Amino acid sequence: MSNGPWTDAENDLIVADYFAMLAEDMAGRPYNKAQHRRSLMPLLRNRTEGSIEFKHQNISAVLKGLGEDWIPGYKPAFNFQMTLVDAVARWLAWNPAWLGRMPGARSANVLREAAQIWIGPPPTLSNQPPPQELEQMLHVARKFDVAGRDERNRALGRAGEERVVAHERSALKVAGRDDLARKVRWVSKEDGDGVGYDIASFAPDGRERLIEVKTTNGWERTPFYISRNELAVAEERRTEWCLLRLWNFSREPKAFELHPPLDAHVSLTATAFQASFH
């Protein structure tokens, strides 16, 4: 049996096998994890079934760091090698349609009848993972600019906003405020981006809610981008503005809200500078 470091060729084999299972899992089709492991054994220099299973858990952890879906039956295992991250990145580069898919998007008709989104507490120091695990996740996210990827995915962003519009209208109807539900506006669609928020809604008592939506298929701590204008509007309209972080979108959408000042909740890092001539 081989106990040495995994080669790039071995990592590529097991990553491809993992994504084959993940595709079945997301489509709701049955598959046999044990059979997959046994089929890999002769291809992986006779590595043990246990080592293959643990490597599958490592891949789940890598995908978590990348803000992607992973197989629920393979709980993320950390302290993985960066060569495995590179193998996952290679697979995604060879299969660009994977990142372009929209498994969480539904038709507008279905969304209008959608149930309300589960809104829980935001990430805090008290509910964060162990420091070493968190640092490894954030290192992967920074290296591959996961926040930028989600920001550029306009289809994902629009689908998330549409889902939140449906949620807001449903919540107001449940509260007996059909009059306010009819007034909820999808501002970024009707007026264009750049206003500083995506949705104009209301609390049941009639107070305005200006909602900026940030959507990811990843976990709740996946980094995200926020513009200078969004920060400015958040500061100017502190009592009405909120950021709604929609996560796990492709599986079972969940959310939390952040209210100004945002730097009380997140670390804001400048990622670009404006260059002006002297």
C-alpha positions in Angstrom: 0.0 0.0 0.0 1.1 3.6 -0.7 1.4 6.0 2.1 3.4 8.7 0.3 2.1 12.2 -0.8 -0.6 12.1 -3.4 0.6 12.9 -6.9 -1.1 15.4 -9.2 -2.3 12.5 -11.3 -3.9 10.8 -8.3 -5.5 14.0 -7.1 -6.9 14.6 -10.6 -8.5 11.1 -10.6 -10.1 11.4 -7.2 -11.3 15.0 -7.8 -13.0 13.9 -11.0 -14.6 11.0 -9.2 -15.8 13.3 -6.4 -17.5 15.7 -8.9 -19.2 12.8 -10.6 -20.8 11.9 -7.3 -21.6 15.5 -6.5 -23.4 15.9 -9.8 -25.5 12.9 -9.0 -26.2 14.1 -5.4 -27.3 17.6 -6.6 -29.6 16.0 -9.2 -31.1 13.8 -6.6 -30.0 10.6 -8.3 -28.8 7.6 -6.3 -25.2 6.7 -6.2 -23.0 4.3 -4.2 -20.1 6.0 -2.4 -18.5 2.7 -1.4 -18.6 1.5 -5.0 -16.9 4.7 -6.1 -14.1 4.2 -3.5 -13.5 0.6 -4.5 -13.4 1.4 -8.2 -10.7 4.0 -7.5 -8.4 1.7 -5.5 -6.7 0.0 -8.4 -6.2 3.4 -10.1 -4.6 5.0 -7.1 -1.6 2.8 -6.5 -3.6 0.5 -4.3 -4.3 3.2 -1.7 -6.6 2.0 1.1 -10.3 2.6 1.0 -10.0 4.6 4.2 -7.4 6.9 2.8 -9.6 7.5 -0.3 -12.6 8.2 1.9 -10.6 10.7 3.9 -9.4 12.4 0.7 -13.0 12.8 -0.4 -13.6 14.6 2.9 -10.6 16.8 2.2 -12.2 17.7 -1.2 -15.4 18.7 0.7 -13.3 21.1 2.8 -11.6 22.5 -0.3 -15.0 23.1 -2.0 -16.2 24.7 1.2 -13.3 27.1 1.1 -14.1 27.8 -2.6 -17.7 28.7 -1.7 -19.0 25.7 -3.6 -21.3 22.8 -3.0 -20.0 19.6 -1.4 -21.3 16.2 -0.8 -23.2 16.2 2.6 -22.2 12.6 3.3 -18.5 13.6 3.2 -18.0 15.9 6.1 -15.2 18.4 5.4 -11.8 17.4 6.8 -9.2 20.1 7.0 -5.4 20.3 7.0 -5.4 19.4 3.3 -2.5 20.1 1.0 -2.6 23.0 -1.4 -1.8 20.5 -4.2 -5.4 19.2 -3.7 -6.8 22.7 -4.0 -4.9 23.1 -7.2 -6.4 19.8 -8.5 -9.9 21.1 -7.7 -9.1 24.4 -9.5 -7.9 22.4 -12.5 -11.1 20.4 -12.7 -13.2 23.6 -12.5 -11.0 25.2 -15.2 -11.5 22.1 -17.4 -15.3 22.2 -16.7 -16.3 25.9 -16.8 -20.0 25.0 -17.2 -20.0 23.9 -13.5 -19.5 27.4 -12.2 -22.0 28.8 -14.7 -24.8 26.4 -13.6 -27.8 27.8 -11.8 -29.2 24.9 -9.8 -30.7 27.2 -7.2 -32.6 29.4 -9.7 -36.3 28.9 -10.2 -38.8 30.3 -12.6 -40.5 33.6 -11.6 -43.9 31.8 -11.2 -42.4 29.4 -8.7 -40.6 32.1 -6.8 -43.8 34.1 -6.3 -45.1 31.2 -4.3 -41.8 30.4 -2.6 -41.7 29.9 1.1 -39.9 32.4 3.3 -36.2 32.1 3.6 -34.7 30.9 6.9 -33.0 33.9 8.4 -30.6 33.1 11.2 -27.9 34.8 13.3 -24.9 36.2 11.4 -21.4 34.8 11.8 -19.7 36.0 15.0 -16.6 35.2 17.1 -18.7 33.0 19.3 -19.9 30.7 16.4 -16.8 30.6 14.2 -15.0 27.4 13.4 -11.6 26.6 15.1 -9.0 29.3 14.1 -6.8 26.9 12.0 -9.8 25.6 10.1 -11.2 29.1 9.5 -7.8 30.4 8.3 -7.4 27.6 5.8 -10.9 28.3 4.4 -10.2 32.0 4.1 -6.8 31.4 2.5 -8.4 29.3 -0.2 -11.1 31.9 -0.7 -8.6 34.7 -1.0 -6.2 32.8 -3.3 -9.0 32.1 -5.8 -10.9 35.3 -5.3 -14.2 33.6 -4.4 -15.8 37.0 -3.6 -14.9 38.3 -7.1 -16.3 35.2 -8.7 -19.7 35.5 -7.0 -19.7 39.3 -7.8 -19.1 38.6 -11.5 -21.8 35.9 -11.6 -24.7 38.1 -12.7 -27.1 35.2 -13.1 -26.5 34.2 -9.5 -26.9 37.7 -8.2 -30.1 38.3 -10.1 -31.6 34.9 -9.0 -30.7 35.7 -5.3 -32.4 39.1 -5.6 -35.5 37.6 -7.1 -35.6 35.1 -4.3 -35.4 37.8 -1.7 -38.2 39.9 -3.4 -40.4 36.8 -3.1 -39.4 36.4 0.5 -40.2 40.0 1.4 -43.6 39.9 -0.2 -44.4 36.6 1.4 -43.4 37.8 4.9 -45.5 40.9 4.6 -48.5 38.9 3.5 -48.1 36.5 6.4 -48.0 39.6 8.7 -51.3 40.8 7.2 -49.8 43.6 5.2 -50.8 42.8 1.6 -50.9 46.6 1.0 -47.1 46.8 1.7 -46.4 43.5 -0.1 -47.7 45.1 -3.3 -45.3 48.0 -2.9 -42.1 46.0 -2.6 -39.8 47.1 -5.5 -36.9 45.3 -7.1 -34.9 48.5 -7.5 -31.8 47.1 -9.2 -33.9 45.6 -11.9 -36.4 48.5 -12.4 -34.0 51.4 -11.9 -30.6 49.8 -12.5 -27.6 49.2 -10.3 -25.8 51.9 -8.5 -28.6 53.0 -6.1 -26.8 51.4 -3.2 -29.4 48.8 -2.5 -31.3 46.2 -4.5 -34.7 46.0 -3.0 -37.1 48.5 -1.4 -39.3 46.8 1.1 -41.0 47.4 4.4 -41.2 46.1 8.0 -44.8 45.1 9.0 -45.1 48.4 10.9 -44.5 50.4 7.6 -40.9 51.4 8.2 -38.7 51.3 5.1 -36.3 48.4 4.5 -33.5 49.1 1.9 -32.0 45.7 1.2 -28.6 45.0 -0.5 -28.5 41.3 -1.4 -25.3 39.3 -1.6 -25.7 35.7 -2.8 -23.4 32.7 -2.8 -23.8 29.0 -3.2 -21.2 28.6 -0.5 -21.2 28.6 3.3 -22.2 31.5 5.5 -18.6 32.8 5.9 -17.8 33.0 2.1 -16.3 36.5 1.6 -18.2 39.0 -0.6 -17.5 42.3 -2.3 -19.3 45.5 -1.3 -19.0 48.7 -3.3 -17.9 52.2 -2.0 -21.4 53.4 -3.0 -23.2 50.7 -1.0 -21.1 51.5 2.0 -21.9 55.2 1.6 -25.7 54.5 1.5 -25.4 52.2 4.4 -23.8 55.0 6.4 -26.3 57.7 5.2 -29.4 55.6 5.8 -28.4 53.5 8.8 -31.9 52.9 10.2 -33.4 51.7 6.9 -30.5 49.9 5.1 -29.4 46.3 5.7 -27.3 43.7 3.9 -29.0 40.4 3.4 -26.4 37.6 2.9 -28.1 34.7 1.0 -26.0 31.5 1.3 -26.3 27.8 0.4 -28.4 29.1 -2.5 -28.1 26.1 -4.8 -29.2 23.7 -2.1 -31.5 25.2 0.5 -31.2 29.0 0.7 -30.6 30.5 4.1 -29.8 34.0 5.1 -28.7 36.5 7.8 -28.8 40.2 8.0 -26.1 42.7 8.8 -27.0 46.3 9.9 -24.7 49.4 9.9 -22.1 50.0 10.9 -20.8 47.1 8.8 -17.3 47.2 10.2 -18.8 46.0 13.5 -19.6 42.7 11.7 -16.9 42.2 9.0 -13.4 43.3 8.2 -13.4 45.7 5.2 -10.3 45.3 3.1 -9.5 47.8 0.2 -9.0 45.7 -2.9 -8.5 48.5 -5.5 -7.3 52.0 -5.7 -8.2 54.9 -8.0 -5.2 56.3 -9.9 -5.3 60.0 -10.8 -2.7 61.9 -12.7 -0.7 64.6 -10.9 
